[in-house]
Amino acid sequence: MSASQFGSFDGLDNRREIMRLLVRLGDGLSSDQGAARRASFLRALIDLSGNGFAGRLPTVTSCNAVEAYHLFIAITGCLGVPIETAARRLEQEVARR
């Protein structure tokens, strides 16, 4: 992440927290089920895209936490989804489980 891309959200603590939440999203599930849950969450984030990707879902397949982190960064950095919104939704998704 670069500071210009994510502003004040760019920081090691924030990146660690995103990774921790993506790992927790699969807690209590098999690795395949956890990977599918992360992919489902990421597909839902794309609907928030402000630059034309909403409603035109790119393919997001099952992914481990590291792959999910990289996709999370791409979705928030390239597809116009505000990182604060995405992070808040991730926290809410993990809290619901």
N, C-alpha and C positions, 0 to 999 in steps of 0.2 A: 504494500500500500504506500502511496506517496501522500505527503501532506497536502499537496494541491488537489488531489483527487478526493480525499475524505475529510479535509479540514481538521477541526479539533478532535474528531473521532480517531484520528491516526495516532496510535500509541500502543506500546507493547502490551499493556494491561488489557486494552480493548481487544486486541487480536487474540490474546490468550483466552479471554472470556468467550469470544465467538467460537473458538476451537473447543473449549470445554462444553459449551452448550450443544454443539454439533455432536460431540461424543455422547453426551447425556441423552440426546434425542433417540439414540439406539439402546439405551439402558434397558435391561430385562428382556431383550429380544435376541433372536438368533442374529448372526451377522447379516444374513440375507434380508431378514425383516427390518433390521435397523437401517440397512442401506436403502431399502425401499422407502422407509419413512423419511429419511433425509431427502431423497429424490422428490418425493411428493411435496415436502415443504418448499424445496427450491423451485419447483414448477409453480407453486402458488405465488411465490415472490415475483415471478416474471409477470404475472397479471398486473402488478403495480408499476410496470415500466412506463416511463413518461416519454419514450421516444419511438413508439411504433411497434414494440414487440408484444404489448398486451394483446391478448386474444390470438396471437400467432406463436404459440408455444414451440420453442425449439425443443428438441428431444433431450430430456434429462433422464438418464438411466440410473439404476441403483448405484450408490457410491459410498465409499467408506468416509470416515470423518475428514481425512486430509483432502480427498477429492471434493467433498462437499464444501470445505473451506475455500478452495480455489474457485469453485463455481459461485459461491456466495460473493466473493470479491469481484468476480466478473459481472455478476448480475447487478451488484450495487455500483460498480465502477463504469461499466460499459452500457448497460441497458437502462440507465436512468432511474433506478430504484434508490430512493434516499437511504443511506446506510443506517441512519437513526431509526427509520421506520422498520427496516429489515431486522435490525438487532432487537428492537422491541418485540416484533412478531416472533422471533426465535425464542426469546425469553418466555413469552406467553405460551408458545407451543410446548416448550419443555415443562413449564409449570403445570400444564393440563395433563401431562402424562403421569 
